Amino acid sequence: MRQPERIIRLKTVLSRTGLSRSTIYRKIAEGTFPAQLKISANGTGWHESDIDRWIADPVGWRPNREFDEVR
């Protein structure tokens, strides 16, 4: 059975990437870092797999468009 997708918060993303908070949000705006998900009224997080993909290839990372396809 496949494990459910984990959502990680900003503190974990900062620790895992070594980037600063401002750099993460700048890269999101540029489209070179995974965008966060709204998980509550005042909370956001990231899919752990998106962060893992970015860490594996930060220069070549592109958004995963599998959910954007028109069916």
Secondary structure, 3 states (H helix, E strand, C coil): CCCCCCEECHHHHHHHHCCCHHHHHHHHHHCCCCCCEECCCCCEEEEHHHHHHHHHCCCCCCCCCCCCCCC
